[in-house]
């Protein structure tokens, strides 16, 4: 393993901003694994740290295959993480809305441009991403329909689900989208949490990446049985919304199978705890997403179901 600083920006008043990569193997840069881009993505950072440890063990045991270079970038935004601020501290911009970047632009555009220049020619790109909806998700791989998507390859992660969706306008400035446009086979991986570490879910994320690295000939992993992934279009998912605002009291867990009519949650008055409403499953399915806040607004999607 070797370390490489792939971007550095000096500061007048504090230590320089640096993005550091951990590189394993020699040969063509086959795979890049990117971690947190936002200051609250602790799970994504932690999962990448565990991938680094796993690759160190494989390297020591001689199980990295010749001709392949694997790059791991645990964090693309250590400044925000240091002060627990989700977006760039100065102007509140999102690095993952700045790709492919611009070397003469704002700071986050320059960061995105410098990083993308280093990783745009990888054969495969893996990003541990977070969703705009705060909460817990079933571990899965997401792919945007760009015309370059590789659903068959996404199934090699052996996660329970591969979710495909149409890109939205803002997706055109994300890392995943631009990777695909530059003909890198790109995949967004989601573990259960974002702003808190879930070790069990992180282990599944590490295991899924090692499954994939073995499938593309980068490592000898000695794969353990994984899931036979089911491909789901995000339009098939059923959002379950609240009728009232208040305290959110869920009764079910992510990955749980529910039947039509099962009680999913109660909404309570935040002052006197009187029950305002109940939320029931509109259809039978697997609980894919659960809202993570203690409070909820009215008419908010607090669950997503995959129908069965």
N, C-alpha and C positions, 0 to 999 in steps of 0.2 A: 504494500500500500504506500502511496505517496500523497502528500497534501499539496494543493495548488490554490493560490489566491486568484480567482477569476475576475474579480472586480475590486477596486479600492478607490475610495474618495476621501481625501484628507480633510480634517476639520480644524478650525482655529482653536476651538475651546474644549475639545475632548478627543479621545482616541479616534483614529480613522475608521470609517465605515468599510468593512471588508466582507466579501462573500467568499467562503472557503469551500473547496470541493475535495472530496476523498476519492482517489482514483485507484482502481484495482485492475490488474492484468496489463497486458501489452497487446498492441495491434490496432485494428480499426476501433474507433469509438463506437461500440455497438449499442450501448444502453446508457441513458441518463435518467437518474431518479431524483426528482425535485421534491423538496419538503415544503416547509411553511413559507408563505409569502406575506402572511398577515400576523400581526402581533399577538393574536389570541389562539394561534394554531399550535398549541402545545402537543396535541396528540400526533400531528403530522411530523413535528420535530422529533418527538420521542420515537416514533416508528422508524424514521430514517436512522436515528442513532442505533437502534437495534439491528437494522440492516447492515450498518457498518460493522457492528460486532460479529454478525453472522458471516459476512464476507471475509473478515479477518480470520475467523476459524477455518473457513474453506481454503483460504490462501495458505494458511499454516499446514493444512492437511494435503496440500497439492491438488485441490479439486477445482481450481480455476483453469479453464481450458484455454489453450494458446490461441492467439489471433483476435482476442476480444478484450476491449477496454470497457470497464464499467465505471461510470462517474456517479457519485452520490453528493448532492448538495442539500445538506440538512435544512438550511434556512437562507432565504433570499432577502430577509428583512430583519436582521438582528436588532437594529435600532428600535423599531416598534415593539419588538418582543421584550427588550430591556425595560421599557416603561409601561408595558401592558396596554398598549394602544393598538387597536386593530389595524388602522391604516397609517400611512406615512406621517410622522409626527408634525412636520412643518405645515403641510397644506392639505392633509387628510385625503390624499389620493391613494388609489389602490394599484399596486405594482402589477397585479394580474388583470388590469384593464389598460395596460400600456404596451403590449406586445404588438408588432415586433420591435418596438422601441425606436428612439430617435436620438442620435448622438449629440445633437445640438439643442435638444429640448429641455423640459423640466427635469428635475433630479430623478424622479421615478421613471421617466421615459429613457433617461441615460442608463439607469440601472438595467432596465428591461433590455435595452439595445445591446449593452455590453455582454450581458448573460446570454442573450439569444444568439449572438455572434459565435459564442463558444459552443453552443449545444444544438444549433439548428441542423447540423449534418449527421446527427446520430441516427442510426437505423431505427431505434425504438426509444420512445420517451414515456416515462411513467411519472405522473404527478399525484402526490397525496394531497387531495383537494378538500375544501370545506364548502358547505352549502350556505346560501344566503338565509335559509330558514334555520333558526337556532333549535337544536334538539338532537335526538338520537336517530341514527339511520341503521338499517340492516347493512352489513358489509357488502359492497358491490363494486362493479366496474361500470363507469359511464362512458359512452361514446357519442359524439355529435355526428349527425349525418352531413358530412361535408363532401361526399363523393370519394373520399380517401379512407373512410372508416374501415377498420379490420375487426369485424365481429368475431370471426373464427379465432383470431389471435387473442382477443379479449377473453375467450373461454379458457385459454391456457393458464389463467390466473387461478382457476378452480374455485372461484368465489360463488356463493349461492346464485347471484343474479348478475346479468349483464344488461344494463339499461341503455337503450338508444333513444335519442331525442333530437328534434330539429333545433338547429342553432338559433338563438335569439340575436337581435342586432348587437347587443353589447358583447356577445361571445366572440365576435370577430377580432377583439383586441386581447383575448386570453392566450395563455401559453399553449394550451391544448390545441386550440383552433389553428394557430400559426404553425405549430409543429406539423400538423396534418397538411397544411397548404404547402409547406416546404418538403413534403413527402416523407416525413418521419411518421412511423406508425405510433400514434400517441394514445395513451389510456389514462383516464382519471380514476384513481382508486379512493374509495371512501371507507373508512373504518367507522366505528359506532359514534365516536365523540369528536369534539373539536377543542374546546377550551378547558378540558380536564383530561388527564391521562387515564385510559382504560387499558391496562396491561394485557388482558386476555384478547381484546380486539386488536391491539398492536401486534401480538404474536400471530394472529391470523393474517394480518397485513404482511408481516415478514414472510410467513410461510407461502403466501400467494405469490409474492415477488420471486422467491426462490424457485417455486414451481415454474414460473414463466421463464426465468433465466436458464433453467435446465432445458425447457422446451425449445429455446432458440440457440442452444449449443454453447452457452457461456460458462456453465458450471456443471459439475456432477454433484447433484444434491442428494440422491437416494430418496426420491420423492415418496412422501406418505400419501395415502388416499385423500383426495380432495373432493369438492363438489363437482358434479356434472352441471355446469352453469345453465340456467334457464334464461333465455333472451326475452326481455320485456320492453315494449315501447312505453315511454312515460305517459302517453295519452291513455293507456289502458288502466293506469292507476286511479283509484277512487279517493278523492280528497274528502275528509270528514270535517265539517266546520262547526264552530260554536254558534249558539243562538244568543248567548248572554256573555257579558264581560264578567271577570271575577277571578278568584283563586282557582287554579287548575289542579284538579286531583285525579290523576290517571289511575286506572285500575288494571291496566295490561302492560306488557313489556314488548319491546321491539323483538321481532322474529316469532312472536306468538301467533298461533292460528286461532282465529275467532270465527264464530258462527253469526249469521244474520240475527240481529236482535240482542246480541251480547252487550252488556254494559261496558263501555270503554272508559268513561270518565264522568266526574261530577264537576259542576261549576258552582262555587260557593261565594256568598257575599263576603268580601274581604274584611268587613267590620264585625259582623255578628255571626258569621259562618252559617247562615241560613242557606239552604240549597236553592240555587236559582234555576238550574236546569241539569238534565242528564244527557249524555251523548251515547247513542247506541250504534252498533255496527249496521250500516245500511245493506251490506252484503257479506257473505262469507269470504274470508281471505286471510292472507298473511300480513301482519302488521309491519310495514316497511319503514314508516317514520312516525315518531312521537315528539310532540312539542316539548321543548326543554325548559321553558320559563315557568316560574311560579304563578304568574298572572297571565291572563289572556284577554285580548279584545273580543268583542262580538264579531261574528262572521269571519273568523280566522280559521285557516286550515290547521288543525292540531294533530291530525293523523292522516296517513296515506296508507291505503290498503292495496295489495296485489290480489285481484280476485282469483279464486280457485274453483 
